[in-house]
Amino acid sequence: MDTKKFYWPAQFLGWIAYCGLVILSVYTNNPGRVTSTFMLNILIVIVTGVFSTHIQRLVFVKLGWLELRLQKLLPRLIFSSLLTAIFISMIDMLSDVLTNIGGGEPNSFTMSDIVVNVFSAMILVLFWNAIYFTFHFFQQSRKQEVSNLELKASNRESELKNLRSQLNPHFLFNSLNSIRALIDIEPSKAKISITTLSNLLRQSLELGKEHLVPLERELQLAKNYLELEKVRFEERLKVEWELTPGLETFQVPPFTLQMMVENAIKHGISNLKDGGEVRVSAEEDENYVYIQVTNSGTLKKVVDLGVGIQNIKKRLLLQYGDKAEFTLREENTMVISKMKFQK
């Protein structure tokens, strides 16, 4: 909301509404008093009220009272409201004297009349201030809330960037280890692996710029990675894919599936003399989408699953909160890692 555009209409409408109630009250009790002179005095009250409360607002802004705590603001507010009320009452009584609206003797105001006028005006000014400060604090609260959300989003984005930056070196390190094992034994396969790795790195650079990517692209990255590993493991590595049609476009954080597959190889298949199998599946039900990697192996001997698993857990927490989770368990000599996303 543009407060500057809202302020002046609210000022005039507020004072007009108040004076409208005064006119209605006077007309109800004595219709004959509502004359052109009376309406002139009402107009003077409106102009005086708008002018004096606006000056009071400028004082608030100039002296920084809007930033004060309540215990320091309250006495200042009461004192300034009293001065404003005295000014409004003086103008009001002066206009009454000059126009002789009451039809009596000029300067016939008693001390009690002055006190009542000042007290009435002060209540009105305090009411105006209460509305103004309530609106101001509400606006400040909204701005602070937006600022906090922006800061939180900025911090979250920074953390996500840091997490994504961990993936490429980790991924590259493991891939180079796979190729290094082939260089002396089978140079031709090492060359094929380097080509595959270059494709993987190009894909990883593209995906690294995204917050979310279609599952289809994650699957392709995982397939390329497993092709690279099959060069090393040959027949010792068996791979199966199960994808429910329609999930190709489902959005997931980049590198999460690839990291699950990488951990299945590093902590599962590579520790088995006869190798094993890796099954990658994606399915859904009414409420959730499940992405699962199942591999031969055991968790009993695994002490540290490395940066991959912790990275996945952190990224899911940052991007989805409690609407996504990662689980890792062992079942019948198979290790099952699963991501669950709420639709």
C-alpha positions in Angstrom: 0.0 0.0 0.0 1.2 3.5 -0.9 0.9 5.3 2.5 1.5 8.7 1.0 -1.5 8.4 -1.3 -3.6 7.0 1.5 -2.6 9.6 4.1 -4.2 12.8 2.8 -7.6 11.2 1.9 -7.7 9.6 5.3 -6.9 12.9 6.9 -9.7 14.8 5.2 -12.2 12.0 5.4 -11.5 11.6 9.2 -12.1 15.2 10.0 -15.0 15.5 7.7 -16.6 12.4 9.3 -16.1 13.9 12.8 -17.5 17.3 11.8 -20.4 15.5 10.1 -21.3 13.9 13.4 -21.2 17.3 15.1 -23.5 18.8 12.4 -25.9 15.8 12.8 -25.9 16.2 16.6 -26.6 20.0 16.4 -29.2 19.6 13.7 -31.0 16.9 15.7 -31.2 19.2 18.8 -31.7 22.5 17.1 -32.0 22.6 13.3 -32.0 26.4 13.3 -28.4 26.5 14.5 -27.2 24.9 11.2 -26.6 28.1 9.3 -24.1 29.3 6.8 -22.0 30.8 9.6 -22.1 27.5 11.5 -21.0 25.6 8.4 -18.1 28.2 8.0 -17.0 27.4 11.5 -17.2 23.7 10.7 -15.0 24.2 7.7 -12.5 26.1 9.8 -12.4 23.2 12.3 -11.7 20.7 9.4 -8.9 22.8 8.0 -7.4 23.5 11.4 -7.6 19.8 12.4 -5.9 18.6 9.2 -3.2 21.3 9.4 -2.4 20.8 13.1 -2.4 17.0 13.1 -0.2 17.1 9.9 2.2 19.4 11.7 2.2 17.1 14.7 3.0 14.2 12.3 5.9 16.1 10.8 7.3 16.6 14.3 7.0 12.9 15.0 9.0 12.2 11.8 11.6 15.0 12.2 12.4 14.1 15.8 12.4 10.4 15.2 9.5 9.6 17.6 8.2 6.9 15.4 11.1 4.8 16.3 10.8 5.2 20.1 9.6 2.5 22.4 6.2 3.0 24.0 7.5 4.1 27.5 9.4 6.9 25.9 6.9 7.7 23.2 3.8 8.0 25.5 4.7 11.1 27.5 5.9 12.9 24.3 2.7 11.9 22.5 0.5 13.2 25.4 2.4 16.5 25.6 2.3 17.2 21.8 -1.4 16.2 21.7 -2.1 18.7 24.5 -0.4 21.5 22.6 -2.2 20.5 19.4 -5.5 20.4 21.2 -4.9 23.9 22.7 -4.1 25.2 19.2 -7.3 23.7 17.7 -9.4 25.0 20.6 -8.0 28.5 20.3 -8.8 28.6 16.6 -12.2 27.2 17.2 -13.1 29.7 19.9 -11.6 32.5 17.9 -13.7 31.7 14.9 -16.8 31.5 17.2 -16.0 35.0 18.6 -15.4 36.5 15.2 -18.5 35.1 13.7 -20.5 35.5 17.0 -22.1 32.1 16.3 -23.6 31.8 19.7 -25.3 35.2 19.4 -24.0 36.3 22.9 -21.4 38.7 24.1 -18.0 38.5 22.5 -15.3 36.9 24.7 -17.9 35.4 26.9 -16.0 32.1 27.3 -15.5 30.9 30.8 -12.5 29.0 32.1 -14.7 25.8 32.3 -15.6 26.3 28.6 -12.0 26.6 27.7 -11.0 23.5 29.7 -13.9 21.5 28.2 -12.9 22.6 24.7 -9.3 21.7 25.2 -10.1 18.4 26.8 -12.5 17.5 24.0 -10.0 18.4 21.3 -7.3 16.5 23.1 -9.4 13.3 23.2 -10.0 13.8 19.4 -6.3 14.3 18.7 -5.3 11.4 20.9 -7.8 9.2 19.0 -6.2 10.5 15.7 -2.7 9.6 17.0 -3.9 6.2 18.1 -5.1 5.4 14.6 -2.0 6.9 13.0 0.5 5.0 15.2 -1.5 1.8 14.9 -1.4 2.0 11.1 2.3 3.0 11.2 3.3 0.1 13.5 1.2 -2.3 11.3 3.1 -1.1 8.3 6.5 -1.4 10.0 5.5 -4.9 11.2 4.7 -5.9 7.6 7.9 -4.4 6.3 9.9 -6.2 9.0 8.1 -9.4 8.2 8.9 -9.0 4.5 12.5 -8.1 5.4 12.9 -11.2 7.6 11.5 -13.4 4.8 13.9 -11.9 2.3 16.8 -12.4 4.7 15.7 -16.0 5.4 15.4 -16.7 1.7 18.8 -15.1 1.0 20.4 -17.2 3.7 18.7 -20.3 2.4 19.8 -19.5 -1.1 23.4 -19.0 0.1 23.3 -22.3 1.9 21.9 -24.1 -1.1 24.6 -22.7 -3.3 27.2 -23.9 -0.8 25.7 -27.3 -0.8 25.5 -27.4 -4.6 29.1 -26.3 -4.8 30.1 -29.4 -2.7 28.6 -31.8 -5.3 30.8 -31.2 -8.3 34.2 -31.7 -6.6 32.8 -34.7 -4.8 31.3 -36.1 -8.0 34.5 -35.4 -10.0 36.7 -37.0 -7.4 34.8 -40.3 -7.4 34.6 -40.4 -11.2 38.4 -39.8 -11.6 39.0 -42.6 -9.1 37.0 -44.9 -11.3 38.9 -43.9 -14.4 42.3 -44.1 -12.7 41.7 -47.8 -12.0 41.3 -48.4 -15.8 44.3 -46.5 -17.2 46.9 -49.2 -16.7 44.6 -52.2 -17.1 42.4 -51.2 -20.1 43.4 -47.9 -21.7 40.7 -48.1 -24.4 38.0 -48.3 -21.8 39.7 -45.4 -19.9 39.3 -43.3 -23.0 35.6 -44.2 -23.3 35.2 -43.3 -19.6 36.9 -39.9 -20.1 34.4 -39.1 -22.9 31.5 -40.2 -20.7 32.9 -38.1 -17.8 33.2 -35.1 -20.0 29.5 -35.5 -20.9 28.7 -35.9 -17.2 30.6 -32.7 -16.3 28.8 -30.7 -19.0 25.5 -32.0 -17.6 26.5 -31.2 -14.1 27.5 -27.7 -14.9 24.1 -27.1 -16.5 22.1 -28.7 -13.7 24.2 -26.9 -11.1 22.6 -23.6 -12.0 19.1 -24.8 -11.4 17.1 -25.0 -8.1 14.8 -27.8 -9.5 15.1 -30.0 -12.6 12.8 -32.5 -14.3 13.2 -36.1 -13.0 14.0 -37.1 -16.6 17.2 -35.0 -16.6 18.2 -36.5 -13.2 17.6 -40.0 -14.6 19.8 -39.2 -17.6 22.6 -38.0 -15.4 22.4 -41.1 -13.2 22.3 -43.3 -16.3 25.5 -41.7 -17.6 27.2 -42.1 -14.3 26.2 -45.8 -14.1 27.5 -46.3 -17.7 30.8 -44.9 -16.5 30.8 -47.3 -13.5 29.9 -50.3 -15.7 33.1 -49.8 -17.6 34.9 -50.5 -14.3 32.7 -53.2 -12.9 31.7 -54.9 -16.2 29.4 -57.8 -15.5 29.7 -57.3 -11.7 27.2 -54.4 -11.9 23.6 -55.0 -12.9 21.3 -52.0 -13.3 17.5 -52.0 -13.4 15.2 -49.0 -14.1 11.5 -48.6 -13.1 9.8 -45.4 -13.9 6.0 -44.7 -13.6 4.9 -43.0 -16.8 4.1 -39.3 -16.2 6.8 -38.7 -13.6 9.4 -37.6 -16.2 8.5 -33.9 -15.6 8.3 -34.1 -11.8 10.7 -31.5 -10.3 13.5 -32.6 -8.0 16.6 -30.9 -6.6 19.5 -31.5 -9.1 22.1 -34.2 -8.3 20.0 -35.8 -5.5 19.3 -39.0 -7.5 22.8 -39.1 -8.9 24.2 -38.8 -5.3 22.0 -41.7 -4.2 23.3 -43.8 -7.1 26.9 -42.8 -6.4 26.6 -43.8 -2.7 25.0 -47.2 -3.8 28.1 -47.8 -5.9 30.7 -46.5 -3.4 29.4 -48.0 -0.2 27.6 -51.0 -1.6 28.7 -52.6 -4.9 32.4 -51.6 -4.6 32.6 -53.5 -1.3 31.3 -56.8 -2.7 33.7 -59.2 -4.4 31.1 -60.5 -6.8 29.5 -57.1 -7.3 25.7 -56.7 -7.2 22.7 -54.9 -8.6 21.4 -51.3 -8.5 17.6 -50.7 -9.0 16.4 -47.2 -9.6 12.7 -46.6 -9.4 10.2 -43.7 -9.3 6.6 -44.2 -8.4 3.7 -42.3 -6.9 0.4 -42.7 -5.0 -2.4 -40.2 -4.3 -0.3 -38.1 -1.9 3.4 -38.7 -2.5 6.1 -39.3 -5.2 8.8 -41.8 -4.2 12.3 -42.0 -5.8 14.2 -45.0 -4.6 17.6 -46.5 -5.2 18.1 -50.1 -4.0 21.5 -51.7 -4.1 23.2 -54.9 -2.9 25.2 -54.5 0.3 24.8 -53.8 4.0 24.8 -50.8 6.3 26.5 -52.6 9.2 30.0 -52.0 8.0 29.3 -48.4 6.8 30.6 -45.9 9.3 30.5 -42.8 7.2 28.3 -42.3 4.2 30.1 -39.1 3.2 29.0 -35.8 2.0 26.3 -37.2 -0.4 23.7 -38.4 2.1 24.1 -35.4 4.4 23.9 -33.1 1.4 20.6 -34.6 0.2 19.1 -34.4 3.7 20.0 -30.7 4.1 18.8 -29.7 0.7 15.5 -31.4 1.1 15.0 -29.7 4.5 15.9 -26.3 3.1 13.8 -26.5 -0.1 10.8 -28.5 1.2 10.8 -28.4 5.0 8.5 -31.2 6.2 7.1 -31.8 2.8 9.9 -34.1 1.7 12.2 -36.6 3.5 15.1 -38.9 2.9 15.4 -42.4 4.5 18.1 -45.0 4.4 17.6 -48.6 5.6 18.7 -52.2 5.1 16.3 -54.9 4.2 17.3 -58.5 3.2 20.9 -57.8 2.4 19.8 -54.8 0.3 20.3 -51.1 1.1 17.3 -48.9 0.2 17.7 -45.1 0.0 14.4 -43.2 -0.7 13.3 -39.7 -1.2 9.6 -39.0 -0.5 7.9 -35.8 -1.8 4.5 -34.6 -0.9 2.4 -33.6 -3.9 
